[in-house]
Amino acid sequence: MPGKYEHVVRCPLSRRQQYLYEEYMGRSSTRAAMGLGGGSQSGSGNFMGMMNVLMQLRKVGNWVGGGKAAMEWQSIKYILGL
C-alpha cells in the first residue's frame, strides 16, 4: 500500500471570516477560556476551554459563506453564540 501524503493549502480568511474571528476572539468569555483575560487567572486557561475555542475557530475557518450569505451569516453567528 502506498504511503499517505498530507497537503496543506493555505488561503486567507474572507472579510466575513475575519470579522467573525475578531469578534469571537474579542469576547471576554473567549479570553477567559484561553487565560488571556488579564485577571487573576491570566495565563491559566483550562484545557477543555481552549479546545472549545479551537473548535469554534475551526468552524469559522471552514465556513465558506457562499451565495446564501445572509442565512449562513446568521446561523454561524448563532452557532458561535455571537
N, C-alpha and C positions, 0 to 999 in steps of 0.2 A: 504494500500500500504506500503511495507517495506521501511525502511529508506535507504538513499543513503550513500555510503561509498566512500571515496576518497583514493586511494592507490598511494603513491609516490614511484616510483622506480628510484633510483639514479644510474647513471653509469658514468664512466669517459669519457671525450671527447677523440675522436680518435686523432691521430697525426695531421691529416689534419684540424680537427675542432679546435684543439688548435692553429695551425698556423693561421687559419682564424680569430680566436678570438683575438689573439695577434696583428695581422696586423691591424684589424679593430679598436681595442682599441688604437693603437699607432698613428692613423691618427689624424692630427691636427683638422680636421673638427669634428671628434667624440668627441675629448677632449673639443672643444669649445661648442658643443651642450650640454655637461654634465657640463660645467662650471669648467673644470679641467685644463684649458689652462695655468694658472699661470699669465695671463694678468690682465687687469683692471676689467674684468668681472669674475674673478676666484670665483667659488662657487655660481654663479648666473645663472646656466643653466636654460633655459626655459622649461616648462612642455612638450610642443609638441616636442621639440628637444630631450628630454630624452625619451619620448615614442617611437620616431623613432629609437633611439639607441637600446632600448629594443627589438623592433620588429626585427631589423637586427640581434641582438644576438640570438633571438629565432630561426631565420632561420638557423643560424649556428648550434645551439644545436639540432634542429630537423632533420637536414640533415644527412642521413645515410651514403651516399658515398659508395654504393655497388660496383658491378662489372664494371659498366660503369664509372669508376672513372675519366678518363681524360675529358670526355664530361661534366660530372656533376661538376667537379672542375672548368672548365671554366665558366659554367653557373652560379654557385654560386658566383664566383668572379665578374661576370658581374652584378648580382643582387645586390651585396653589393657595387658595384662601385669601386672595388679594381683594 
